[in-house]
Amino acid sequence: MEIRQERADDYNTVFQVVTEAFSHAEHSDGNEQELVTLLRDTPSFIPELSLVAEEDGKIVGHILFTKITIGETIELALAPLSVLPTYQRRGIGLALICEGHRIARQLGYNYSIVLGSPSYYPIAGYLPASLYGIEAPFEVQDEYYMAFKLQDDVPQVKGMVKYDSAFGID
């Protein structure tokens, strides 16, 4: 498996991967693929943090981290993580997360937040965001809104997350 930065000629394939990955997801609003498309055209988009996983030359997974603010600090949101259903449960998603975290550290980010499965994301080290003083801008159960500290020696952030308007969250 190879993980690399997404290229413009990957966009149609990534659209299909995200669509298929969320087609039977327990928690999905059905527009994750459109969100990826919208986010690429925003100031929150970070090309180095839009990654694909390939097996035998086929794109089987995608992850996107975009800029958010927490209080006055610019950090990251992981959204979405997508792996084709027939390739799930093989460590591809975790590999995408780990590579994204590695690149995010190099770029100087300190935290990543995610709204996701409390049985999956803690495997990658995510903990309830409230433990870091990070608040969601919407009602959500604590265990579904998580954060990951990317750097060891960073000041604690506190405050409410503000997403790019492409997320449709006011």
Stockholm file with secondary structure:
# STOCKHOLM 1.0

chainA/1-170         MEIRQERADDYNTVFQVVTEAFSHAEHSDGNEQELVTLLRDTPSFIPELSLVAEEDGKIVGHILFTKITIGETIELALAPLSVLPTYQRRGIGLALICEGHRIARQLGYNYSIVLGSPSYYPIAGYLPASLYGIEAPFEVQDEYYMAFKLQDDVPQVKGMVKYDSAFGID
#=GR chainA/1-170 SS CEEEECCGGGHHHHHHHHHHHHTTCSSCCSCHHHHHHHHTTSTTEEEEEEEEEEETTEEEEEEEEEEEEETTEEEEEEEEEEECGGGTTSSHHHHHHHHHHHHHHHTTCCEEEEECCTTTGGGGTCEEGGGGTEECSSCCCGGGEEEEECSSSCCCCCEEEECCGGGCCC
#=GC SS_cons         CEEEECCGGGHHHHHHHHHHHHTTCSSCCSCHHHHHHHHTTSTTEEEEEEEEEEETTEEEEEEEEEEEEETTEEEEEEEEEEECGGGTTSSHHHHHHHHHHHHHHHTTCCEEEEECCTTTGGGGTCEEGGGGTEECSSCCCGGGEEEEECSSSCCCCCEEEECCGGGCCC
//
